[in-house]
């Protein structure tokens, strides 16, 4: 193949996106931390799918214009750091070739290198041993090969070969990867995309994923019973397509014996389009619900939750039929512009209410397990109708998407780089409506710098990190992003975490308890804090967050 046009490139994108989709679960499983929200594969899949959808809708023979469509789709659909980096790689690729109708092998390689350069610039502190390294090494090889090779397919073959070799080297660059025994998840996702590219170029087929507990066909059939084009987005009663698996635990089954019929009936109260498949070890659930957290909480009565996926069907439907998601949004854009707004992200009805009570103008549902896309953040900002906005991600994996949202808004916008809900609360309390956007960003960043955050969650697999031996289903204490303890006792983990975070200078200790914790248990933990740290004030809130029994703030 001596040149590449826009139609051929669109087919490459389509197959790359599909191959990544088929292997998203595998990429998720490579995340280093054994937490239930390891979602690199999910984020990259949703990001690439958004790009592929835009590309397919706007594919033309002019490759520069087709690449611009991919860039636009990826930019707005980007979720999580991996998704944003992927979007930047192809944003640079598209920018480099925007005037070209076809690409030679050398131009193709140069555009990939330009994309790498843009992605590195987009990351404040690039880390080697990640998707960035895999993209850089493979693009460099492509440029070298293209110097003496004018066949685009051969260049792509060498690119993929080097991408795989670079991926295999990632554990040598990031010690934590070697310790856990995995390669970089984002790099693996990029390799899957490239595998799809070369298969498309050659006219080959890639193997379809097979899963022991797949209900994809049943889900597709259930979705097709609702003919999308004959309904309005605002008519969708249950807005979240929720899928999860319950791995049965003997101790929970002793209290709540599992019967598939009863289980299905119990879940039916939370929504419709319910599907359940089960065997002796596991149950897989698909349901359309307005409160996904309630479904997850019900499932946890019988065991551990794994493979959680929550998708906003109102947004998906609007994209399919083109009726504009804004009219289905819960809060319509006000006609009158407000001077200032603080937009933030949180998972859990109680946490959302708490953030609004301290001054958040809008709270985007998301965070753990469900990183909002750039477009989600943009729409939340638009719904507030402010002239100036500050965005608080409250999650390190949402910061880059938030920065992209700030970049594309036509108003003054800045990101206060909060990585946790406690940091977000402290930052909002420091907001000054009379100050400039830049001054607020500086002051709010200073305000959360002294906040220490602890989280309790459970392990989804056996592993060892930083000398801590972790068994699947253990509760884990995470202090300032580092796992310090893993054991079967939630009470022990929570108390150890508090002991790690609190010192003689601590003044306020806030306990935010989740769906799996009773108010009585949370008050008992608060009593432990009061008894052992009488010099500090203790506050207790019901955050109703899934997956994380406790989020602890120490100031």
C-alpha positions as CSV (number, residue, x, y, z in Angstrom):
1,X,0.0,0.0,0.0
2,X,1.7,3.2,-1.3
3,X,-0.7,5.6,0.2
4,X,-3.6,5.9,2.8
5,X,-6.8,7.8,2.2
6,X,-9.6,8.9,4.5
7,X,-12.0,6.0,3.8
8,X,-9.2,3.4,4.5
9,X,-8.3,5.3,7.7
10,X,-11.9,5.3,8.9
11,X,-12.0,1.5,8.5
12,X,-8.7,1.3,10.5
13,X,-10.3,3.4,13.3
14,X,-13.4,1.3,13.3
15,X,-11.5,-2.0,13.6
16,X,-9.1,-0.5,16.2
17,X,-12.0,0.6,18.3
18,X,-13.8,-2.7,18.0
19,X,-10.6,-4.7,19.0
20,X,-10.1,-2.5,22.0
21,X,-13.8,-3.0,22.9
22,X,-13.4,-6.7,22.7
23,X,-10.4,-6.6,25.1
24,X,-11.4,-3.8,27.5
25,X,-11.9,-6.2,30.4
26,X,-8.4,-7.6,29.9
27,X,-7.0,-4.0,30.0
28,X,-9.0,-3.3,33.2
29,X,-7.5,-6.3,34.8
30,X,-3.9,-5.0,34.3
31,X,-4.4,-2.0,36.6
32,X,-1.8,-2.1,39.3
33,X,-4.0,-1.3,42.3
34,X,-6.4,-4.2,43.0
35,X,-9.3,-1.8,43.7
36,X,-12.8,-2.3,42.2
37,X,-12.5,0.8,40.0
38,X,-9.5,-0.2,37.9
39,X,-11.0,1.1,34.7
40,X,-8.3,2.0,32.1
41,X,-9.8,-0.4,29.6
42,X,-13.2,1.0,30.1
43,X,-12.0,4.6,29.8
44,X,-10.0,3.9,26.6
45,X,-12.8,1.9,25.1
46,X,-15.4,4.6,25.7
47,X,-13.0,7.2,24.4
48,X,-12.0,5.3,21.3
49,X,-15.7,4.4,20.6
50,X,-16.6,8.1,20.7
51,X,-13.9,8.8,18.2
52,X,-14.9,5.9,15.9
53,X,-18.5,7.0,15.9
54,X,-17.6,10.5,14.9
55,X,-15.2,9.2,12.3
56,X,-17.7,6.9,10.7
57,X,-20.3,9.6,10.5
58,X,-17.9,12.0,8.8
59,X,-15.5,9.8,6.8
60,X,-14.5,11.2,3.4
61,X,-11.7,10.3,1.0
62,X,-9.6,13.3,2.2
63,X,-7.7,11.8,5.1
64,X,-7.0,15.1,6.8
65,X,-10.7,15.7,7.2
66,X,-11.4,12.2,8.4
67,X,-8.6,12.5,10.9
68,X,-10.2,15.8,12.2
69,X,-13.4,13.9,12.8
70,X,-11.5,11.3,14.8
71,X,-9.8,14.0,16.8
72,X,-13.1,15.8,17.6
73,X,-14.8,12.5,18.7
74,X,-11.9,11.5,20.9
75,X,-11.6,15.0,22.4
76,X,-15.1,15.1,23.6
77,X,-15.4,11.5,24.5
78,X,-12.1,11.3,26.4
79,X,-12.4,9.7,29.9
80,X,-9.7,9.2,32.4
81,X,-6.0,9.9,31.9
82,X,-5.6,7.1,29.4
83,X,-8.5,8.3,27.3
84,X,-7.2,11.8,27.3
85,X,-3.7,10.7,26.3
86,X,-5.2,8.6,23.5
87,X,-7.2,11.7,22.3
88,X,-4.0,13.8,22.3
89,X,-2.1,11.2,20.3
90,X,-4.7,11.4,17.5
91,X,-5.3,15.1,18.0
92,X,-1.7,15.7,17.0
93,X,-1.9,13.1,14.3
94,X,-4.9,14.9,12.8
95,X,-3.3,18.4,13.2
96,X,-0.2,17.3,11.3
97,X,-2.2,16.0,8.3
98,X,-5.2,18.3,8.2
99,X,-4.4,19.6,4.7
100,X,-3.4,16.2,3.2
101,X,-5.8,14.2,1.0
102,X,-3.7,11.0,1.2
103,X,-0.7,9.9,3.2
104,X,2.6,8.3,2.1
105,X,4.4,5.9,4.5
106,X,6.7,8.7,5.6
107,X,3.8,11.2,6.2
108,X,2.0,8.6,8.1
109,X,5.0,8.0,10.4
110,X,5.6,11.7,10.8
111,X,2.0,12.3,11.9
112,X,2.2,9.6,14.5
113,X,5.4,11.2,15.9
114,X,3.7,14.6,15.9
115,X,0.9,13.0,17.9
116,X,3.4,11.7,20.5
117,X,4.9,15.2,20.8
118,X,1.5,16.7,21.5
119,X,0.6,14.0,24.0
120,X,3.8,14.6,26.0
121,X,3.1,18.3,26.1
122,X,-0.4,17.7,27.4
123,X,0.9,15.7,30.4
124,X,2.4,17.9,33.1
125,X,4.8,15.3,34.4
126,X,5.2,12.5,31.9
127,X,6.0,9.1,33.4
128,X,7.9,6.5,31.4
129,X,6.7,3.0,31.3
130,X,3.2,4.0,30.4
131,X,1.1,4.4,27.2
132,X,3.3,7.5,26.4
133,X,6.4,5.3,26.2
134,X,4.7,2.7,24.0
135,X,3.5,5.4,21.7
136,X,6.9,7.2,21.6
137,X,8.9,4.1,21.0
138,X,6.6,2.8,18.3
139,X,6.4,6.1,16.5
140,X,10.1,6.5,16.5
141,X,10.5,3.0,14.9
142,X,7.9,4.0,12.3
143,X,9.8,7.1,11.4
144,X,13.0,5.1,11.0
145,X,11.4,2.5,8.8
146,X,9.7,5.0,6.6
147,X,13.0,6.6,5.7
148,X,13.7,3.6,3.4
149,X,10.2,2.0,3.1
150,X,7.3,3.4,1.1
151,X,4.8,0.7,1.9
152,X,2.3,2.0,4.6
153,X,1.5,-1.6,5.7
154,X,5.1,-2.5,6.3
155,X,5.5,0.7,8.4
156,X,2.4,-0.2,10.4
157,X,3.7,-3.8,10.9
158,X,7.0,-2.5,12.3
159,X,5.2,0.1,14.4
160,X,3.1,-2.7,16.0
161,X,6.1,-4.9,16.5
162,X,7.9,-2.1,18.4
163,X,4.8,-1.2,20.4
164,X,4.6,-4.8,21.7
165,X,8.3,-4.8,22.5
166,X,8.0,-1.4,24.3
167,X,5.0,-2.7,26.2
168,X,7.0,-5.7,27.4
169,X,9.7,-3.3,28.6
170,X,7.3,-1.2,30.7
171,X,7.9,-3.2,33.9
172,X,11.6,-2.4,33.7
173,X,10.7,1.3,33.7
174,X,8.0,1.3,36.4
175,X,9.0,-0.8,39.4
176,X,5.5,-1.2,40.6
177,X,4.5,-3.0,37.4
178,X,7.3,-5.5,37.9
179,X,6.3,-5.9,41.6
180,X,2.7,-6.7,40.7
181,X,3.7,-8.7,37.6
182,X,1.8,-6.8,34.8
183,X,2.6,-4.6,31.9
184,X,1.2,-1.1,31.6
185,X,-2.6,-1.1,31.0
186,X,-2.7,2.0,28.9
187,X,0.1,0.7,26.7
188,X,-1.7,-2.6,26.3
189,X,-4.8,-0.7,25.2
190,X,-2.9,1.2,22.5
191,X,-1.4,-2.1,21.3
192,X,-5.0,-3.4,20.8
193,X,-5.9,-0.3,18.8
194,X,-2.8,-0.8,16.6
195,X,-3.6,-4.5,16.1
196,X,-7.0,-3.4,14.8
197,X,-5.3,-0.9,12.4
198,X,-3.0,-3.5,10.8
199,X,-5.8,-6.1,10.5
200,X,-7.9,-3.5,8.7
201,X,-5.1,-2.6,6.3
202,X,-4.5,-6.3,5.5
203,X,-8.2,-7.1,5.3
204,X,-7.8,-9.7,8.1
205,X,-10.2,-10.6,10.8
206,X,-9.3,-10.5,14.5
207,X,-10.6,-13.2,17.0
208,X,-13.8,-12.2,18.9
209,X,-13.6,-12.2,22.7
210,X,-15.3,-15.1,24.5
211,X,-16.3,-14.9,28.1
212,X,-17.5,-17.6,30.4
213,X,-20.3,-15.5,31.8
214,X,-21.2,-13.4,28.8
215,X,-24.8,-12.1,28.4
216,X,-24.0,-9.7,25.6
217,X,-26.4,-11.3,23.2
218,X,-29.2,-11.2,25.8
219,X,-28.4,-7.5,26.6
220,X,-28.4,-6.6,22.9
221,X,-31.7,-8.3,22.4
222,X,-33.2,-6.6,25.4
223,X,-32.0,-3.2,24.1
224,X,-33.4,-3.8,20.7
225,X,-36.9,-4.4,22.1
226,X,-36.9,-0.6,22.6
227,X,-36.8,1.0,19.2
228,X,-34.6,4.0,19.8
229,X,-35.9,6.2,17.0
230,X,-39.5,6.1,18.2
231,X,-39.0,7.6,21.6
232,X,-37.7,10.9,23.0
233,X,-34.6,11.0,25.2
234,X,-36.7,12.6,28.0
235,X,-39.1,9.6,27.9
236,X,-36.4,7.2,29.2
237,X,-37.6,6.4,32.7
238,X,-34.6,4.5,33.9
239,X,-31.5,6.2,32.7
240,X,-28.5,4.1,33.6
241,X,-27.7,0.8,32.0
242,X,-26.1,-1.1,34.9
243,X,-24.2,-4.3,34.6
244,X,-22.3,-6.1,37.3
245,X,-21.3,-9.6,38.5
246,X,-21.7,-10.9,42.0
247,X,-19.1,-13.5,43.2
248,X,-20.9,-15.5,45.9
249,X,-19.3,-15.6,49.4
250,X,-20.2,-18.4,51.8
251,X,-20.5,-16.1,54.8
252,X,-23.0,-13.8,52.9
253,X,-25.0,-16.7,51.5
254,X,-25.4,-18.1,55.0
255,X,-27.3,-14.9,55.9
256,X,-28.9,-14.5,52.5
257,X,-29.3,-17.8,50.6
258,X,-29.3,-17.2,46.9
259,X,-32.3,-18.2,44.8
260,X,-32.2,-16.8,41.2
261,X,-35.9,-16.3,41.1
262,X,-36.0,-14.4,44.4
263,X,-32.8,-12.5,43.4
264,X,-34.4,-11.4,40.2
265,X,-37.6,-10.3,41.9
266,X,-35.6,-8.4,44.5
267,X,-33.8,-6.4,41.8
268,X,-36.9,-5.8,39.8
269,X,-37.9,-3.0,42.2
270,X,-35.0,-0.9,41.1
271,X,-35.8,-0.7,37.3
272,X,-36.6,-2.6,34.2
273,X,-34.9,-4.6,31.3
274,X,-33.6,-6.9,34.0
275,X,-31.5,-10.0,33.0
276,X,-29.9,-12.4,35.4
277,X,-27.6,-15.4,34.7
278,X,-26.2,-17.4,37.5
279,X,-24.4,-20.6,38.4
280,X,-22.9,-22.0,41.6
281,X,-20.2,-19.3,41.9
282,X,-21.4,-16.2,40.2
283,X,-24.4,-14.1,39.1
284,X,-24.3,-11.6,36.3
285,X,-26.9,-8.8,36.2
286,X,-28.1,-6.3,33.6
287,X,-30.7,-3.8,34.6
288,X,-31.9,-0.3,33.6
289,X,-32.2,1.8,36.7
290,X,-32.4,5.4,37.9
291,X,-30.3,4.6,41.0
292,X,-27.5,2.2,40.1
293,X,-26.1,2.3,43.6
294,X,-29.2,0.6,45.0
295,X,-28.8,-2.3,42.5
296,X,-25.1,-2.7,43.5
297,X,-26.0,-2.6,47.2
298,X,-28.6,-5.3,46.8
299,X,-26.1,-7.5,44.9
300,X,-23.6,-7.1,47.7
301,X,-25.9,-9.0,50.1
302,X,-24.8,-12.2,48.4
303,X,-21.1,-11.6,47.7
304,X,-18.5,-9.3,46.2
305,X,-19.1,-7.1,43.2
306,X,-16.9,-7.4,40.1
307,X,-17.0,-6.2,36.5
308,X,-19.1,-3.1,37.2
309,X,-20.2,-1.1,34.2
310,X,-22.7,1.9,34.3
311,X,-23.6,3.8,31.2
312,X,-25.9,6.8,30.8
313,X,-28.5,5.7,28.3
314,X,-30.1,9.2,27.9
315,X,-26.8,10.4,26.5
316,X,-26.3,7.4,24.3
317,X,-29.9,7.6,22.9
318,X,-29.5,11.3,22.2
319,X,-26.3,10.6,20.2
320,X,-28.1,7.9,18.2
321,X,-31.2,9.9,17.3
322,X,-29.6,13.3,17.3
323,X,-32.1,15.0,19.6
324,X,-29.6,16.7,21.8
325,X,-28.9,15.4,25.2
326,X,-29.4,18.8,26.9
327,X,-33.2,18.6,26.8
328,X,-33.0,15.3,28.7
329,X,-30.6,16.7,31.3
330,X,-32.1,17.1,34.8
331,X,-31.2,20.8,35.0
332,X,-31.9,22.9,31.9
333,X,-29.5,25.7,31.1
334,X,-30.8,28.9,32.7
335,X,-31.6,31.8,30.5
336,X,-29.7,34.2,32.7
337,X,-26.0,34.0,33.0
338,X,-24.5,33.7,36.5
339,X,-21.2,35.3,37.1
340,X,-19.4,32.3,38.7
341,X,-19.8,28.6,39.2
342,X,-18.0,25.7,40.8
343,X,-18.5,22.4,39.0
344,X,-17.3,19.2,40.7
345,X,-17.5,15.4,40.4
346,X,-18.7,12.8,43.0
347,X,-20.2,9.4,43.3
348,X,-22.9,8.9,45.9
349,X,-26.1,10.8,46.6
350,X,-24.9,11.9,50.1
351,X,-21.6,13.2,48.9
352,X,-23.3,15.1,46.1
353,X,-25.6,16.8,48.6
354,X,-22.6,17.5,50.9
355,X,-20.7,19.2,48.1
356,X,-23.7,21.3,47.1
357,X,-24.2,22.3,50.7
358,X,-20.7,23.8,50.9
359,X,-21.1,25.7,47.6
360,X,-20.9,23.5,44.5
361,X,-23.1,24.8,41.7
362,X,-23.3,21.4,39.9
363,X,-22.1,17.9,40.8
364,X,-21.4,15.5,38.0
365,X,-22.3,11.9,38.9
366,X,-19.1,10.0,38.5
367,X,-15.7,9.4,39.9
368,X,-14.9,5.8,40.9
369,X,-15.9,3.3,38.2
370,X,-17.5,6.0,36.1
371,X,-15.1,8.7,35.0
372,X,-17.0,11.5,33.2
373,X,-15.9,12.4,29.7
374,X,-14.8,15.8,28.5
375,X,-18.2,16.2,27.0
376,X,-20.0,15.3,30.2
377,X,-18.0,18.1,32.0
378,X,-18.7,20.6,29.2
379,X,-22.4,19.9,29.4
380,X,-22.4,20.3,33.2
381,X,-20.7,23.7,32.8
382,X,-23.2,24.7,30.1
383,X,-26.1,23.7,32.3
384,X,-25.0,26.1,35.0
385,X,-24.8,29.0,32.6
386,X,-21.9,30.8,34.3
387,X,-19.6,33.4,32.8
388,X,-16.6,32.0,34.8
389,X,-16.2,28.5,36.1
390,X,-13.9,26.5,38.4
391,X,-13.8,22.7,37.8
392,X,-12.9,20.3,40.7
393,X,-12.3,16.7,39.4
394,X,-11.9,15.1,42.9
395,X,-10.1,12.2,41.2
396,X,-6.6,12.1,39.7
397,X,-8.0,10.2,36.7
398,X,-10.4,13.0,35.8
399,X,-8.0,15.9,35.9
400,X,-6.9,15.7,32.3
401,X,-10.5,15.4,31.0
402,X,-11.4,18.4,33.1
403,X,-8.5,20.4,31.6
404,X,-9.7,19.5,28.1
405,X,-13.2,20.7,29.0
406,X,-11.8,24.0,30.3
407,X,-9.8,24.4,27.1
408,X,-12.8,24.0,24.8
409,X,-15.2,26.2,26.8
410,X,-15.7,29.7,25.4
411,X,-15.6,31.3,28.9
412,X,-13.1,31.8,31.7
413,X,-12.5,28.3,33.1
414,X,-9.8,26.7,35.2
415,X,-9.2,23.4,36.9
416,X,-8.5,23.1,40.6
417,X,-6.6,19.8,40.6
418,X,-8.4,18.1,43.5
419,X,-7.8,14.3,43.6
420,X,-10.3,13.3,46.4
421,X,-13.6,14.4,47.7
422,X,-12.1,15.7,51.0
423,X,-9.8,17.9,48.9
424,X,-12.7,19.1,46.9
425,X,-14.7,20.1,50.0
426,X,-11.7,22.1,51.4
427,X,-11.2,23.8,48.0
428,X,-14.9,24.8,47.7
429,X,-14.9,26.3,51.2
430,X,-12.0,28.6,50.0
431,X,-13.9,29.8,47.0
432,X,-14.2,33.6,46.8
433,X,-16.8,34.9,44.3
434,X,-15.1,38.3,44.3
435,X,-11.7,36.9,43.2
436,X,-10.5,36.2,39.7
437,X,-10.5,32.7,38.2
438,X,-6.7,32.5,38.5
439,X,-6.6,33.8,42.1
440,X,-9.3,31.4,43.1
441,X,-7.4,28.5,41.5
442,X,-4.3,29.4,43.5
443,X,-6.1,29.9,46.8
444,X,-8.3,26.9,46.5
445,X,-5.3,24.7,45.6
446,X,-3.5,26.0,48.7
447,X,-6.6,25.3,50.8
448,X,-6.7,21.6,50.0
449,X,-2.9,21.0,50.2
450,X,-3.1,20.4,54.0
451,X,-6.0,17.9,53.7
452,X,-5.1,14.2,54.2
453,X,-7.4,11.6,52.6
454,X,-8.0,8.0,53.6
455,X,-10.1,5.4,51.7
456,X,-11.3,2.0,52.6
457,X,-12.2,-0.4,49.8
458,X,-11.8,-4.1,48.9
459,X,-9.3,-6.0,46.8
460,X,-10.4,-7.6,43.5
461,X,-7.4,-9.9,43.2
462,X,-4.4,-11.3,45.1
463,X,-1.3,-9.2,44.8
464,X,1.6,-7.5,46.7
465,X,2.3,-3.8,46.7
466,X,4.8,-1.8,48.7
467,X,5.4,-4.8,50.9
468,X,1.7,-5.3,51.7
469,X,0.4,-8.8,51.0
470,X,-3.2,-8.5,49.7
471,X,-5.7,-11.3,49.3
472,X,-8.7,-11.0,47.1
473,X,-11.7,-9.7,48.9
474,X,-9.6,-8.2,51.7
475,X,-10.5,-4.7,52.9
476,X,-7.7,-2.3,52.2
477,X,-6.7,0.9,54.0
478,X,-5.4,3.5,51.5
479,X,-3.7,6.5,53.1
480,X,-2.9,9.4,50.7
481,X,-3.0,7.0,47.7
482,X,-0.8,4.3,49.3
483,X,-2.1,0.9,50.5
484,X,-0.9,0.5,54.1
485,X,-2.9,-2.5,55.3
486,X,-5.1,-5.3,53.9
487,X,-7.1,-7.7,56.1
488,X,-10.6,-9.3,56.3
489,X,-11.8,-6.9,59.1
490,X,-13.4,-3.7,58.0
491,X,-13.2,-2.3,61.5
492,X,-9.5,-3.0,61.9
493,X,-8.7,-1.5,58.5
494,X,-10.7,1.7,59.3
495,X,-9.1,2.2,62.7
496,X,-5.6,1.5,61.3
497,X,-6.2,4.1,58.6
498,X,-7.3,6.7,61.1
499,X,-4.3,6.0,63.3
500,X,-2.1,6.5,60.2
501,X,-3.6,9.8,59.2
502,X,-4.3,11.5,62.5
503,X,-1.5,13.3,64.5
504,X,-1.3,15.8,67.3
505,X,-1.8,18.7,64.9
506,X,-5.1,17.3,63.4
507,X,-8.1,19.4,64.2
508,X,-11.0,18.0,62.2
509,X,-11.7,14.4,61.3
510,X,-14.5,13.7,58.9
511,X,-15.9,10.2,58.3
512,X,-18.0,9.7,55.2
513,X,-19.6,6.3,55.2
514,X,-20.9,4.4,52.2
515,X,-23.7,2.1,51.2
516,X,-22.3,-0.9,52.9
517,X,-21.9,0.7,56.3
518,X,-24.7,1.2,58.8
519,X,-25.1,4.5,60.7
520,X,-24.6,2.6,63.9
521,X,-21.2,1.2,62.7
522,X,-20.1,4.6,61.5
523,X,-21.0,6.1,64.9
524,X,-19.0,3.4,66.7
525,X,-16.0,4.3,64.6
526,X,-16.6,8.0,65.4
527,X,-16.6,7.0,69.1
528,X,-13.3,5.3,68.7
529,X,-11.9,8.5,67.2
530,X,-13.3,10.7,70.0
531,X,-11.8,8.4,72.6
532,X,-8.4,8.2,71.1
533,X,-8.1,11.7,69.6
534,X,-10.0,14.0,71.9
535,X,-8.1,17.0,70.7
536,X,-9.9,16.8,67.3
537,X,-13.5,17.4,66.3
538,X,-15.3,14.5,64.6
539,X,-17.9,14.8,61.9
540,X,-19.9,11.9,60.4
541,X,-21.8,12.0,57.0
542,X,-23.7,9.4,55.1
543,X,-22.1,9.7,51.6
544,X,-24.0,6.7,50.2
545,X,-21.1,6.0,47.9
546,X,-20.6,2.5,46.4
547,X,-17.4,0.4,46.7
548,X,-15.8,2.5,49.3
549,X,-17.2,1.8,52.8
550,X,-15.3,4.8,54.3
551,X,-13.7,8.0,52.9
552,X,-11.9,9.8,55.7
553,X,-10.7,13.4,55.8
554,X,-8.2,14.7,58.3
555,X,-7.3,18.5,58.5
